[in-house]
Amino acid sequence: MKPLKKTEYEISPFTLAIVPEFLENGMTGSIALEEKNEYSIRQSPRKLIDEACKYFGSSLRGFGVMEILKTNEILRF
């Protein structure tokens, strides 16, 4: 099946994988695999995943900080 082209994609429970794809212009895009569909997206896998993290109040960079905050320790400033 040939992937459908999209300029944006939102990771959802239907997303099985995000795979890197090299575009004609040398940039990195993504292939989003779902159970019944494949999408070719002009955003890198890193950007797609970072946007999904930001939606839930984190980021790829800050994901470790969120794990620390989930512990039972009291943080004092």
Backbone as XML, in Angstrom:
<?xml version="1.0"?>
<chain id="A" units="angstrom">
  <residue number="1" name="MET">
    <atom name="N" x="0.839" y="-1.171" z="0.000"/>
    <atom name="CA" x="0.000" y="0.000" z="0.000"/>
    <atom name="C" x="0.890" y="1.242" z="0.000"/>
  </residue>
  <residue number="2" name="LYS">
    <atom name="N" x="0.553" y="2.198" z="-0.850"/>
    <atom name="CA" x="1.301" y="3.456" z="-0.920"/>
    <atom name="C" x="0.799" y="4.403" z="0.178"/>
  </residue>
  <residue number="3" name="PRO">
    <atom name="N" x="1.731" y="5.005" z="0.962"/>
    <atom name="CA" x="1.299" y="5.896" z="2.041"/>
    <atom name="C" x="0.574" y="7.139" z="1.528"/>
  </residue>
  <residue number="4" name="LEU">
    <atom name="N" x="-0.451" y="7.562" z="2.242"/>
    <atom name="CA" x="-1.147" y="8.805" z="1.943"/>
    <atom name="C" x="-0.296" y="9.961" z="2.446"/>
  </residue>
  <residue number="5" name="LYS">
    <atom name="N" x="-0.194" y="11.031" z="1.684"/>
    <atom name="CA" x="0.640" y="12.172" z="2.081"/>
    <atom name="C" x="-0.147" y="13.123" z="2.973"/>
  </residue>
  <residue number="6" name="LYS">
    <atom name="N" x="0.523" y="13.578" z="4.052"/>
    <atom name="CA" x="-0.063" y="14.549" z="4.975"/>
    <atom name="C" x="1.016" y="15.534" z="5.372"/>
  </residue>
  <residue number="7" name="THR">
    <atom name="N" x="0.608" y="16.762" z="5.659"/>
    <atom name="CA" x="1.574" y="17.750" z="6.134"/>
    <atom name="C" x="1.713" y="17.689" z="7.645"/>
  </residue>
  <residue number="8" name="GLU">
    <atom name="N" x="0.660" y="17.238" z="8.341"/>
    <atom name="CA" x="0.685" y="17.114" z="9.799"/>
    <atom name="C" x="0.056" y="15.793" z="10.199"/>
  </residue>
  <residue number="9" name="TYR">
    <atom name="N" x="0.423" y="15.315" z="11.383"/>
    <atom name="CA" x="-0.117" y="14.057" z="11.888"/>
    <atom name="C" x="-0.143" y="14.127" z="13.406"/>
  </residue>
  <residue number="10" name="GLU">
    <atom name="N" x="-1.191" y="13.609" z="14.005"/>
    <atom name="CA" x="-1.301" y="13.559" z="15.459"/>
    <atom name="C" x="-1.227" y="12.100" z="15.893"/>
  </residue>
  <residue number="11" name="ILE">
    <atom name="N" x="-0.263" y="11.792" z="16.751"/>
    <atom name="CA" x="-0.123" y="10.438" z="17.269"/>
    <atom name="C" x="-1.359" y="10.122" z="18.111"/>
  </residue>
  <residue number="12" name="SER">
    <atom name="N" x="-1.921" y="8.938" z="17.891"/>
    <atom name="CA" x="-3.148" y="8.536" z="18.576"/>
    <atom name="C" x="-3.028" y="7.073" z="19.007"/>
  </residue>
  <residue number="13" name="PRO">
    <atom name="N" x="-4.030" y="6.555" z="19.695"/>
    <atom name="CA" x="-3.996" y="5.133" z="20.058"/>
    <atom name="C" x="-3.952" y="4.200" z="18.839"/>
  </residue>
  <residue number="14" name="PHE">
    <atom name="N" x="-4.303" y="4.701" z="17.665"/>
    <atom name="CA" x="-4.254" y="3.896" z="16.442"/>
    <atom name="C" x="-2.850" y="3.836" z="15.837"/>
  </residue>
  <residue number="15" name="THR">
    <atom name="N" x="-1.946" y="4.695" z="16.291"/>
    <atom name="CA" x="-0.578" y="4.742" z="15.768"/>
    <atom name="C" x="0.202" y="3.542" z="16.280"/>
  </residue>
  <residue number="16" name="LEU">
    <atom name="N" x="0.713" y="2.734" z="15.356"/>
    <atom name="CA" x="1.505" y="1.568" z="15.729"/>
    <atom name="C" x="2.997" y="1.875" z="15.734"/>
  </residue>
  <residue number="17" name="ALA">
    <atom name="N" x="3.434" y="2.731" z="14.804"/>
    <atom name="CA" x="4.861" y="3.069" z="14.699"/>
    <atom name="C" x="5.034" y="4.356" z="13.912"/>
  </residue>
  <residue number="18" name="ILE">
    <atom name="N" x="6.127" y="5.052" z="14.228"/>
    <atom name="CA" x="6.575" y="6.215" z="13.460"/>
    <atom name="C" x="7.970" y="5.855" z="12.949"/>
  </residue>
  <residue number="19" name="VAL">
    <atom name="N" x="8.116" y="5.797" z="11.642"/>
    <atom name="CA" x="9.362" y="5.355" z="11.016"/>
    <atom name="C" x="9.969" y="6.510" z="10.221"/>
  </residue>
  <residue number="20" name="PRO">
    <atom name="N" x="11.285" y="6.743" z="10.344"/>
    <atom name="CA" x="11.896" y="7.832" z="9.564"/>
    <atom name="C" x="11.855" y="7.546" z="8.064"/>
  </residue>
  <residue number="21" name="GLU">
    <atom name="N" x="11.750" y="8.612" z="7.304"/>
    <atom name="CA" x="11.728" y="8.530" z="5.837"/>
    <atom name="C" x="12.529" y="9.713" z="5.305"/>
  </residue>
  <residue number="22" name="PHE">
    <atom name="N" x="13.423" y="9.461" z="4.364"/>
    <atom name="CA" x="14.195" y="10.547" z="3.769"/>
    <atom name="C" x="13.437" y="11.106" z="2.579"/>
  </residue>
  <residue number="23" name="LEU">
    <atom name="N" x="13.193" y="12.405" z="2.604"/>
    <atom name="CA" x="12.434" y="13.075" z="1.549"/>
    <atom name="C" x="13.348" y="13.477" z="0.397"/>
  </residue>
  <residue number="24" name="GLU">
    <atom name="N" x="12.735" y="13.848" z="-0.723"/>
    <atom name="CA" x="13.498" y="14.215" z="-1.927"/>
    <atom name="C" x="14.460" y="15.366" z="-1.676"/>
  </residue>
  <residue number="25" name="ASN">
    <atom name="N" x="14.077" y="16.301" z="-0.810"/>
    <atom name="CA" x="14.895" y="17.492" z="-0.573"/>
    <atom name="C" x="16.003" y="17.268" z="0.463"/>
  </residue>
  <residue number="26" name="GLY">
    <atom name="N" x="16.188" y="16.021" z="0.905"/>
    <atom name="CA" x="17.231" y="15.711" z="1.867"/>
    <atom name="C" x="16.802" y="15.826" z="3.316"/>
  </residue>
  <residue number="27" name="MET">
    <atom name="N" x="15.596" y="16.307" z="3.556"/>
    <atom name="CA" x="15.070" y="16.429" z="4.914"/>
    <atom name="C" x="14.550" y="15.069" z="5.395"/>
  </residue>
  <residue number="28" name="THR">
    <atom name="N" x="14.346" y="14.969" z="6.710"/>
    <atom name="CA" x="13.802" y="13.744" z="7.277"/>
    <atom name="C" x="12.310" y="13.920" z="7.519"/>
  </residue>
  <residue number="29" name="GLY">
    <atom name="N" x="11.537" y="13.006" z="6.993"/>
    <atom name="CA" x="10.098" y="12.963" z="7.223"/>
    <atom name="C" x="9.776" y="11.709" z="8.007"/>
  </residue>
  <residue number="30" name="SER">
    <atom name="N" x="8.517" y="11.336" z="8.010"/>
    <atom name="CA" x="8.087" y="10.165" z="8.770"/>
    <atom name="C" x="7.051" y="9.374" z="8.000"/>
  </residue>
  <residue number="31" name="ILE">
    <atom name="N" x="7.012" y="8.094" z="8.310"/>
    <atom name="CA" x="5.909" y="7.235" z="7.888"/>
    <atom name="C" x="5.196" y="6.849" z="9.173"/>
  </residue>
  <residue number="32" name="ALA">
    <atom name="N" x="3.906" y="7.162" z="9.274"/>
    <atom name="CA" x="3.103" y="6.767" z="10.427"/>
    <atom name="C" x="2.316" y="5.524" z="10.031"/>
  </residue>
  <residue number="33" name="LEU">
    <atom name="N" x="2.509" y="4.462" z="10.791"/>
    <atom name="CA" x="1.822" y="3.206" z="10.507"/>
    <atom name="C" x="0.659" y="3.031" z="11.468"/>
  </residue>
  <residue number="34" name="GLU">
    <atom name="N" x="-0.492" y="2.790" z="10.896"/>
    <atom name="CA" x="-1.683" y="2.451" z="11.661"/>
    <atom name="C" x="-2.151" y="1.089" z="11.184"/>
  </residue>
  <residue number="35" name="GLU">
    <atom name="N" x="-3.097" y="0.505" z="11.879"/>
    <atom name="CA" x="-3.541" y="-0.845" z="11.525"/>
    <atom name="C" x="-4.028" y="-0.936" z="10.081"/>
  </residue>
  <residue number="36" name="LYS">
    <atom name="N" x="-4.769" y="0.075" z="9.625"/>
    <atom name="CA" x="-5.349" y="0.018" z="8.277"/>
    <atom name="C" x="-4.806" y="1.066" z="7.324"/>
  </residue>
  <residue number="37" name="ASN">
    <atom name="N" x="-3.949" y="1.978" z="7.799"/>
    <atom name="CA" x="-3.458" y="3.071" z="6.958"/>
    <atom name="C" x="-1.974" y="3.313" z="7.176"/>
  </residue>
  <residue number="38" name="GLU">
    <atom name="N" x="-1.365" y="3.920" z="6.176"/>
    <atom name="CA" x="0.007" y="4.431" z="6.272"/>
    <atom name="C" x="-0.023" y="5.876" z="5.788"/>
  </residue>
  <residue number="39" name="TYR">
    <atom name="N" x="0.717" y="6.738" z="6.499"/>
    <atom name="CA" x="0.770" y="8.147" z="6.128"/>
    <atom name="C" x="2.218" y="8.582" z="5.980"/>
  </residue>
  <residue number="40" name="SER">
    <atom name="N" x="2.493" y="9.344" z="4.940"/>
    <atom name="CA" x="3.795" y="9.967" z="4.739"/>
    <atom name="C" x="3.670" y="11.412" z="5.198"/>
  </residue>
  <residue number="41" name="ILE">
    <atom name="N" x="4.490" y="11.782" z="6.202"/>
    <atom name="CA" x="4.389" y="13.103" z="6.823"/>
    <atom name="C" x="5.689" y="13.850" z="6.631"/>
  </residue>
  <residue number="42" name="ARG">
    <atom name="N" x="5.608" y="15.145" z="6.405"/>
    <atom name="CA" x="6.794" y="15.967" z="6.166"/>
    <atom name="C" x="7.450" y="16.451" z="7.452"/>
  </residue>
  <residue number="43" name="GLN">
    <atom name="N" x="7.106" y="15.868" z="8.592"/>
    <atom name="CA" x="7.737" y="16.193" z="9.870"/>
    <atom name="C" x="8.597" y="15.015" z="10.306"/>
  </residue>
  <residue number="44" name="SER">
    <atom name="N" x="9.683" y="15.305" z="11.008"/>
    <atom name="CA" x="10.562" y="14.236" z="11.478"/>
    <atom name="C" x="9.886" y="13.456" z="12.612"/>
  </residue>
  <residue number="45" name="PRO">
    <atom name="N" x="10.300" y="12.201" z="12.825"/>
    <atom name="CA" x="9.749" y="11.435" z="13.946"/>
    <atom name="C" x="9.956" y="12.158" z="15.285"/>
  </residue>
  <residue number="46" name="ARG">
    <atom name="N" x="11.118" y="12.768" z="15.461"/>
    <atom name="CA" x="11.406" y="13.491" z="16.701"/>
    <atom name="C" x="10.389" y="14.612" z="16.946"/>
  </residue>
  <residue number="47" name="LYS">
    <atom name="N" x="10.070" y="15.365" z="15.895"/>
    <atom name="CA" x="9.107" y="16.473" z="16.029"/>
    <atom name="C" x="7.716" y="15.937" z="16.346"/>
  </residue>
  <residue number="48" name="LEU">
    <atom name="N" x="7.299" y="14.874" z="15.679"/>
    <atom name="CA" x="5.980" y="14.296" z="15.937"/>
    <atom name="C" x="5.852" y="13.820" z="17.382"/>
  </residue>
  <residue number="49" name="ILE">
    <atom name="N" x="6.877" y="13.128" z="17.870"/>
    <atom name="CA" x="6.838" y="12.592" z="19.230"/>
    <atom name="C" x="6.926" y="13.722" z="20.249"/>
  </residue>
  <residue number="50" name="ASP">
    <atom name="N" x="7.759" y="14.732" z="19.976"/>
    <atom name="CA" x="7.882" y="15.864" z="20.890"/>
    <atom name="C" x="6.551" y="16.611" z="20.995"/>
  </residue>
  <residue number="51" name="GLU">
    <atom name="N" x="5.851" y="16.793" z="19.883"/>
    <atom name="CA" x="4.548" y="17.470" z="19.907"/>
    <atom name="C" x="3.532" y="16.667" z="20.714"/>
  </residue>
  <residue number="52" name="ALA">
    <atom name="N" x="3.568" y="15.337" z="20.600"/>
    <atom name="CA" x="2.660" y="14.497" z="21.383"/>
    <atom name="C" x="2.966" y="14.624" z="22.873"/>
  </residue>
  <residue number="53" name="CYS">
    <atom name="N" x="4.243" y="14.665" z="23.231"/>
    <atom name="CA" x="4.639" y="14.845" z="24.638"/>
    <atom name="C" x="4.179" y="16.204" z="25.149"/>
  </residue>
  <residue number="54" name="LYS">
    <atom name="N" x="4.354" y="17.253" z="24.353"/>
    <atom name="CA" x="3.971" y="18.610" z="24.763"/>
    <atom name="C" x="2.470" y="18.716" z="24.985"/>
  </residue>
  <residue number="55" name="TYR">
    <atom name="N" x="1.701" y="18.009" z="24.206"/>
    <atom name="CA" x="0.245" y="18.014" z="24.380"/>
    <atom name="C" x="-0.128" y="17.546" z="25.785"/>
  </residue>
  <residue number="56" name="PHE">
    <atom name="N" x="0.660" y="16.597" z="26.324"/>
    <atom name="CA" x="0.385" y="16.054" z="27.651"/>
    <atom name="C" x="1.242" y="16.702" z="28.736"/>
  </residue>
  <residue number="57" name="GLY">
    <atom name="N" x="1.843" y="17.864" z="28.436"/>
    <atom name="CA" x="2.541" y="18.635" z="29.457"/>
    <atom name="C" x="3.995" y="18.297" z="29.651"/>
  </residue>
  <residue number="58" name="SER">
    <atom name="N" x="4.636" y="17.677" z="28.664"/>
    <atom name="CA" x="6.055" y="17.355" z="28.777"/>
    <atom name="C" x="6.727" y="17.666" z="27.443"/>
  </residue>
  <residue number="59" name="SER">
    <atom name="N" x="7.900" y="17.112" z="27.243"/>
    <atom name="CA" x="8.611" y="17.194" z="25.968"/>
    <atom name="C" x="9.630" y="16.071" z="25.961"/>
  </residue>
  <residue number="60" name="LEU">
    <atom name="N" x="10.250" y="15.845" z="24.829"/>
    <atom name="CA" x="11.307" y="14.826" z="24.807"/>
    <atom name="C" x="12.421" y="15.193" z="25.768"/>
  </residue>
  <residue number="61" name="ARG">
    <atom name="N" x="12.735" y="16.457" z="25.846"/>
    <atom name="CA" x="13.803" y="16.926" z="26.729"/>
    <atom name="C" x="13.386" y="16.834" z="28.193"/>
  </residue>
  <residue number="62" name="GLY">
    <atom name="N" x="12.139" y="17.156" z="28.492"/>
    <atom name="CA" x="11.689" y="17.192" z="29.873"/>
    <atom name="C" x="11.033" y="15.929" z="30.375"/>
  </residue>
  <residue number="63" name="PHE">
    <atom name="N" x="11.012" y="14.885" z="29.573"/>
    <atom name="CA" x="10.331" y="13.658" z="29.967"/>
    <atom name="C" x="10.935" y="13.069" z="31.236"/>
  </residue>
  <residue number="64" name="GLY">
    <atom name="N" x="12.240" y="13.117" z="31.382"/>
    <atom name="CA" x="12.895" y="12.610" z="32.590"/>
    <atom name="C" x="12.476" y="13.380" z="33.818"/>
  </residue>
  <residue number="65" name="VAL">
    <atom name="N" x="12.272" y="14.687" z="33.696"/>
    <atom name="CA" x="11.833" y="15.522" z="34.812"/>
    <atom name="C" x="10.446" y="15.080" z="35.262"/>
  </residue>
  <residue number="66" name="MET">
    <atom name="N" x="9.563" y="14.758" z="34.334"/>
    <atom name="CA" x="8.219" y="14.320" z="34.688"/>
    <atom name="C" x="8.266" y="13.027" z="35.499"/>
  </residue>
  <residue number="67" name="GLU">
    <atom name="N" x="9.181" y="12.120" z="35.171"/>
    <atom name="CA" x="9.299" y="10.876" z="35.914"/>
    <atom name="C" x="9.754" y="11.139" z="37.344"/>
  </residue>
  <residue number="68" name="ILE">
    <atom name="N" x="10.656" y="12.080" z="37.539"/>
    <atom name="CA" x="11.128" y="12.430" z="38.877"/>
    <atom name="C" x="9.976" y="13.010" z="39.694"/>
  </residue>
  <residue number="69" name="LEU">
    <atom name="N" x="9.164" y="13.852" z="39.076"/>
    <atom name="CA" x="8.061" y="14.490" z="39.788"/>
    <atom name="C" x="6.980" y="13.492" z="40.207"/>
  </residue>
  <residue number="70" name="LYS">
    <atom name="N" x="6.914" y="12.337" z="39.574"/>
    <atom name="CA" x="5.925" y="11.333" z="39.919"/>
    <atom name="C" x="6.299" y="10.541" z="41.168"/>
  </residue>
  <residue number="71" name="THR">
    <atom name="N" x="7.521" y="10.693" z="41.657"/>
    <atom name="CA" x="7.938" y="9.955" z="42.846"/>
    <atom name="C" x="7.263" y="10.535" z="44.080"/>
  </residue>
  <residue number="72" name="ASN">
    <atom name="N" x="7.377" y="9.844" z="45.199"/>
    <atom name="CA" x="6.743" y="10.270" z="46.437"/>
    <atom name="C" x="7.592" y="11.259" z="47.213"/>
  </residue>
  <residue number="73" name="GLU">
    <atom name="N" x="8.717" y="11.670" z="46.699"/>
    <atom name="CA" x="9.586" y="12.603" z="47.402"/>
    <atom name="C" x="8.997" y="14.015" z="47.341"/>
  </residue>
  <residue number="74" name="ILE">
    <atom name="N" x="9.225" y="14.771" z="48.423"/>
    <atom name="CA" x="8.801" y="16.175" z="48.453"/>
    <atom name="C" x="9.946" y="17.015" z="47.921"/>
  </residue>
  <residue number="75" name="LEU">
    <atom name="N" x="9.674" y="17.831" z="46.928"/>
    <atom name="CA" x="10.697" y="18.696" z="46.368"/>
    <atom name="C" x="10.598" y="20.070" z="47.007"/>
  </residue>
  <residue number="76" name="ARG">
    <atom name="N" x="11.701" y="20.583" z="47.516"/>
    <atom name="CA" x="11.706" y="21.892" z="48.149"/>
    <atom name="C" x="12.563" y="22.839" z="47.330"/>
  </residue>
  <residue number="77" name="PHE">
    <atom name="N" x="12.083" y="24.051" z="47.170"/>
    <atom name="CA" x="12.809" y="25.057" z="46.403"/>
    <atom name="C" x="13.286" y="26.156" z="47.308"/>
  </residue>
</chain>
